[in-house]
Amino acid sequence: MARILDVAKHAGVSVASVSRVLAGLPGVSEVTRERVMVSVKALDYHPDLAARRLRSRKTDTLGLIVSDIRNPYFTEVSRAIEDVAYANGLRVLLCNTDEDPEKENFYLDMMRDENVAGVILSPTLALLSRYRAADYAFPVVLVDRCESNSDADAVVLDNVDAAQRLVQHLVDNGHRRIAFFYGAASATGRQRLQGYQNTLAAAGLTPISQALKPTTEEARVMIRQYLERHRQVPDAVVASSGLILLGLVEGLREANLRYPDDLALAGFDDMPWTRVVTPGITVMAQPTADIGRSAIELLLARIAQPAQAMRRIVLRGDLCIRGSSIKPAA
């Protein structure tokens, strides 16, 4: 049976380099990584994972805790994370909290018991309000959600800027009564609300916002209730997430309202269905693949160098303008 020393000799590298490649750690060139993996395959080498865990007291497993795996945003981010983990010979343990702090605490305790090498976490508001990296026995990278004063490794969208640009597009197209439906359970929804409010204030317009649970069914019900309470249909409605956007589409259809003829429609997340419906829906696309890759790369860097300074990666959304937000010609 091949040993790690045999792999090192076959690849022409040091045993330490082989260990770093197999552990998925940075600091190894792509050329070296490829040579090692070719040798591993040629020699049919299988590392003694149990022995490695006993020596290091850590596993080759990363934790990924998201708030709602049904949300296509988290599905795409998770896929990007898993791709990088697989390429580095690491496993990913995926957990879903449903925005429930109790479930979140349970899974964080489980990650500690499993001795994971590190965790990528989409935190609830309850955890984010008291988050301290020092409270955890493993490195943590926050994804999607992070407060401006949080001392944490994080990868986030510039939510305020993204919402401002999305709503400004509607204002520029002559829409004045703009209703904003947002998820109240996360920092992301509140930051996007702030961007919406900033834009309306600058334009001298009155905000019309509705907080809700960020699910498709909740959004469908809430838009119907809003339309029943108000005689005047808004000029435009905006959703703070893809799931809320889908619910708005369903609710507007049930109310026999068409976009853009009766009102404009826009939201977050460039899901496939937003491109194939007629007319297409204007959205703020998030760089989900870049978010996922950046998060796991940040985590691997933290694992390799625990004492390095905290880093925050802030990415910019891409405004995709389609027919749902353009006023029809008079």
Phi, psi and omega per residue, in radians:
M1 nan 2.327 -3.086
A2 -1.160 2.531 3.095
R3 -1.934 2.922 3.138
I4 -1.087 -0.558 3.083
L5 -1.100 -0.659 3.116
D6 -1.134 -0.697 3.117
V7 -1.099 -0.768 -3.135
A8 -1.066 -0.777 3.126
K9 -1.135 -0.729 -3.118
H10 -1.124 -0.665 -3.107
A11 -1.493 -0.261 -3.121
G12 1.287 0.576 3.141
V13 -2.293 3.083 3.134
S14 -1.392 2.789 3.063
V15 -1.080 -0.628 3.134
A16 -1.083 -0.684 3.122
S17 -1.133 -0.724 3.104
V18 -1.073 -0.749 -3.127
S19 -1.087 -0.727 -3.135
R20 -1.155 -0.687 3.116
V21 -1.112 -0.832 -3.092
L22 -1.197 -0.455 3.120
A23 -1.503 -0.114 -3.138
G24 1.277 0.458 -3.098
L25 -1.590 2.639 3.088
P26 -1.277 -3.137 3.117
G27 1.604 0.182 3.102
V28 -2.170 2.332 -3.127
S29 -1.204 2.749 3.122
E30 -1.108 -0.595 3.111
V31 -1.106 -0.806 3.115
T32 -1.129 -0.763 -3.139
R33 -1.021 -0.753 -3.122
E34 -1.160 -0.709 3.126
R35 -1.100 -0.727 3.131
V36 -1.101 -0.799 -3.095
M37 -1.170 -0.589 3.052
V38 -1.109 -0.747 3.137
S39 -1.177 -0.687 3.089
V40 -1.008 -0.769 3.140
K41 -1.212 -0.751 -3.103
A42 -1.110 -0.645 -3.106
L43 -1.629 -0.037 -3.099
D44 0.946 0.813 -3.084
Y45 -1.417 2.342 3.092
H46 -2.178 1.940 -3.104
P47 -1.134 2.589 3.093
D48 -1.423 1.532 -3.059
L49 -1.122 -0.636 -3.132
A50 -1.096 -0.746 3.136
A51 -1.157 -0.695 3.130
R52 -1.062 -0.740 -3.128
R53 -1.128 -0.695 3.134
L54 -1.128 -0.649 -3.129
R55 -1.251 -0.782 -3.008
S56 -1.617 -0.271 -3.046
R57 1.055 0.336 3.076
K58 -2.311 2.773 3.100
T59 -1.795 3.071 3.033
D60 -1.657 0.516 -3.079
T61 -1.997 2.392 3.025
L62 -1.896 2.583 3.054
G63 -1.710 2.492 3.058
L64 -2.308 1.963 -3.092
I65 -2.033 2.002 -3.110
V66 -2.035 2.838 -3.057
S67 -1.462 -0.480 -3.131
D68 -2.804 1.753 -3.083
I69 -1.182 -0.286 3.079
R70 -1.276 -0.340 3.123
N71 -1.242 2.079 -3.112
P72 -0.969 -0.495 3.087
Y73 -1.003 -0.880 -3.121
F74 -1.219 -0.527 3.065
T75 -1.069 -0.800 -3.112
E76 -1.230 -0.704 3.095
V77 -1.096 -0.755 3.140
S78 -1.080 -0.696 3.131
R79 -1.070 -0.768 3.141
A80 -1.111 -0.698 3.107
I81 -1.114 -0.785 -3.117
E82 -1.125 -0.650 3.131
D83 -1.042 -0.817 -3.141
V84 -1.184 -0.699 3.127
A85 -1.069 -0.795 -3.134
Y86 -1.083 -0.733 3.139
A87 -1.100 -0.411 -3.139
N88 -1.803 0.204 3.109
G89 1.219 0.492 -3.133
L90 -1.946 2.686 3.093
R91 -1.814 2.701 3.140
V92 -2.148 2.207 3.075
L93 -1.762 1.923 -3.037
L94 -1.702 2.284 3.106
C95 -2.295 2.651 -3.078
N96 -2.180 2.210 -3.040
T97 -1.719 -0.321 -3.052
D98 1.000 0.557 -3.141
E99 1.064 0.415 -3.092
D100 -1.776 1.955 -3.118
P101 -1.003 -0.566 -3.141
E102 -1.165 -0.784 3.081
K103 -1.119 -0.685 3.137
E104 -1.046 -0.824 3.118
N105 -1.087 -0.697 3.119
F106 -1.036 -0.807 -3.096
Y107 -1.240 -0.604 3.073
L108 -1.147 -0.679 3.055
D109 -1.118 -0.687 3.117
M110 -1.103 -0.708 3.111
M111 -1.064 -0.691 3.086
R112 -1.111 -0.776 -3.132
D113 -1.148 -0.549 3.130
E114 -1.427 -0.073 -3.131
N115 0.961 0.742 -3.140
V116 -1.095 2.716 -3.134
A117 -1.278 -0.468 -3.136
G118 3.132 2.944 -3.056
V119 -2.347 2.395 2.935
I120 -1.811 2.200 -2.923
L121 -2.317 2.303 2.927
S122 -1.756 1.707 -2.916
P123 -1.389 2.671 2.977
T124 -1.306 2.884 3.089
L125 -1.067 -0.641 -3.117
A126 -1.065 -0.766 -3.140
L127 -1.277 -0.703 -3.078
L128 -1.082 -0.582 -3.102
S129 -1.183 -0.341 -3.113
R130 -2.234 0.299 -3.031
Y131 -1.177 2.312 2.977
R132 -2.441 2.199 -3.108
A133 -1.008 -0.572 -3.087
A134 -1.179 -0.239 -3.120
D135 -1.336 -0.139 -3.024
Y136 -2.052 2.516 -3.100
A137 -1.413 -0.031 -3.116
F138 -2.349 2.741 3.082
P139 -1.143 2.535 3.138
V140 -2.284 2.369 2.982
V141 -2.069 2.156 3.094
L142 -1.439 2.437 3.135
V143 -2.261 2.417 3.091
D144 1.356 -0.580 -3.029
R145 -2.328 2.228 3.078
C146 -2.897 2.322 3.081
E147 -1.375 2.712 -3.067
S148 -1.081 -0.492 -3.096
N149 -1.739 0.144 -3.127
S150 -1.281 2.297 3.068
D151 -1.575 1.472 -2.994
A152 -2.667 2.558 2.886
D153 -1.172 2.312 -3.065
A154 -2.738 2.656 3.008
V155 -2.241 2.062 -3.051
V156 -2.443 2.843 2.940
L157 -1.500 2.609 2.998
D158 -1.333 1.497 -2.974
N159 -1.175 -0.679 -3.135
V160 -1.117 -0.840 3.121
D161 -1.070 -0.758 -3.105
A162 -1.091 -0.779 3.129
A163 -1.163 -0.670 3.130
Q164 -1.078 -0.784 -3.117
R165 -1.184 -0.653 3.128
L166 -1.147 -0.814 -3.113
V167 -1.255 -0.615 3.105
Q168 -1.065 -0.619 3.073
H169 -1.022 -0.720 3.130
L170 -1.182 -0.747 3.107
V171 -1.073 -0.747 -3.127
D172 -1.120 -0.416 3.135
N173 -1.659 0.293 2.989
G174 1.561 0.123 -3.140
H175 -1.471 2.352 -3.065
R176 -2.064 -0.763 3.084
R177 -1.598 1.697 -3.036
I178 -2.022 2.029 -3.134
A179 -1.685 2.410 -3.080
F180 -2.099 2.113 3.118
F181 -1.863 2.110 -3.009
Y182 -2.388 2.674 3.082
G183 -1.353 2.103 -3.051
A184 -1.501 -0.140 -3.009
A185 -1.563 0.023 -3.078
S186 -2.365 2.738 3.061
A187 -1.116 -0.568 -3.132
T188 -1.033 -0.867 -3.133
G189 -1.060 -0.693 -3.117
R190 -1.235 -0.636 3.096
Q191 -1.169 -0.670 3.095
R192 -1.204 -0.609 3.028
L193 -1.046 -0.722 3.133
Q194 -1.081 -0.726 3.094
G195 -1.098 -0.714 3.080
Y196 -1.069 -0.818 -3.119
Q197 -1.137 -0.683 3.120
N198 -1.032 -0.777 -3.088
T199 -1.169 -0.770 3.139
L200 -1.161 -0.655 3.118
A201 -1.110 -0.724 3.132
A202 -1.132 -0.514 -3.131
A203 -1.598 -0.011 -3.126
G204 1.252 0.518 -3.101
L205 -1.880 2.720 -3.126
T206 -1.566 2.209 3.134
P207 -1.250 2.525 3.053
I208 -2.280 1.673 -3.040
S209 -2.090 2.637 -3.120
Q210 -2.402 2.018 3.071
A211 -1.440 2.526 -3.127
L212 -2.787 2.880 3.006
K213 -1.186 2.286 -2.986
P214 -1.375 1.126 3.086
T215 -2.199 2.770 3.141
T216 -1.096 -0.772 -3.102
E217 -1.139 -0.736 3.125
E218 -1.082 -0.735 -3.132
A219 -1.160 -0.674 3.116
R220 -1.064 -0.780 -3.131
V221 -1.197 -0.744 -3.054
M222 -1.179 -0.643 3.129
I223 -1.218 -0.631 3.093
R224 -1.129 -0.745 3.128
Q225 -1.143 -0.678 3.109
Y226 -1.082 -0.808 -3.124
L227 -1.130 -0.581 3.121
E228 -1.264 -0.545 -3.121
R229 -1.389 -0.494 -3.043
H230 -1.999 2.231 3.133
R231 -1.211 -0.590 -3.065
Q232 -1.612 2.129 3.087
V233 -1.252 2.345 3.134
P234 -1.128 2.791 3.068
D235 -1.196 -0.568 -3.081
A236 -2.704 2.644 3.000
V237 -2.195 2.509 -3.089
V238 -2.250 2.415 3.126
A239 -1.933 2.448 -3.115
S240 -1.498 -0.052 3.104
S241 -2.702 2.898 -3.135
G242 -1.133 -0.666 3.134
L243 -1.171 -0.721 3.089
I244 -1.137 -0.692 3.129
L245 -1.047 -0.760 3.118
L246 -1.092 -0.712 3.101
G247 -1.108 -0.667 3.092
L248 -1.102 -0.726 3.111
V249 -1.051 -0.774 3.142
E250 -1.126 -0.767 -3.126
G251 -1.152 -0.694 3.111
L252 -1.148 -0.660 3.115
R253 -1.129 -0.724 3.117
E254 -1.122 -0.529 -3.140
A255 -1.516 0.069 3.138
N256 1.058 0.606 3.053
L257 -1.842 2.395 -3.101
R258 -2.009 2.482 3.039
Y259 -1.881 2.421 0.088
P260 -1.655 0.150 -3.059
D261 -1.097 -0.804 -3.107
D262 -1.619 -0.551 3.121
L263 -2.904 2.783 3.095
A264 -1.531 2.766 -3.118
L265 -2.440 2.372 3.098
A266 -2.693 2.862 -3.138
G267 -3.029 -2.957 3.129
F268 -1.780 2.681 3.021
D269 1.472 2.058 -3.125
D270 -1.555 1.267 3.115
M271 -1.346 2.664 -3.113
P272 -0.922 -0.673 -3.080
W273 -1.164 -0.447 3.136
T274 -1.218 -0.324 -3.129
R275 -1.630 -0.408 -3.026
V276 -1.723 -0.303 3.074
V277 -1.242 2.802 -3.141
T278 -2.094 2.143 -0.139
P279 -1.280 2.844 3.084
G280 -1.111 2.732 -3.048
I281 -1.762 2.293 3.089
T282 -1.199 2.239 -3.092
V283 -2.442 2.781 2.932
M284 -1.705 1.861 -3.106
A285 -1.378 2.361 3.083
Q286 -1.737 2.471 3.127
P287 -1.361 1.239 -2.991
T288 -1.050 -0.699 3.137
A289 -1.123 -0.743 3.121
D290 -1.154 -0.642 3.119
I291 -1.106 -0.828 -3.135
G292 -1.111 -0.820 -3.137
R293 -1.106 -0.748 -3.137
S294 -1.105 -0.666 -3.108
A295 -1.121 -0.810 -3.101
I296 -1.288 -0.582 3.075
E297 -1.149 -0.665 3.084
L298 -1.133 -0.692 3.133
L299 -1.159 -0.781 3.131
L300 -1.097 -0.648 3.100
A301 -1.159 -0.672 3.110
R302 -1.167 -0.684 3.107
I303 -1.099 -0.725 -3.108
A304 -1.253 -0.593 -3.097
Q305 -2.335 1.407 -3.047
P306 -1.043 -0.445 -3.035
A307 -1.590 -0.004 -3.086
Q308 -1.198 2.778 -3.122
A309 -1.137 2.617 3.099
M310 -1.105 2.498 -3.133
R311 -2.205 2.503 3.053
R312 -2.218 2.189 3.116
I313 -1.843 2.087 -3.123
V314 -1.973 2.098 -3.080
L315 -1.866 2.780 -3.078
R316 -1.889 2.426 3.092
G317 -1.362 2.883 -3.132
D318 -2.055 2.031 -3.125
L319 -1.327 2.066 3.134
C320 -1.884 1.826 -3.059
I321 -1.564 2.179 3.117
R322 -2.304 -3.058 -2.969
G323 -1.160 -0.349 -3.039
S324 -1.163 -0.322 -3.043
S325 -1.951 0.033 -3.087
I326 -1.707 2.134 3.131
K327 -1.073 2.294 3.085
P328 -1.144 2.610 -3.131
A329 -1.098 2.431 -3.120
A330 -1.237 nan nan
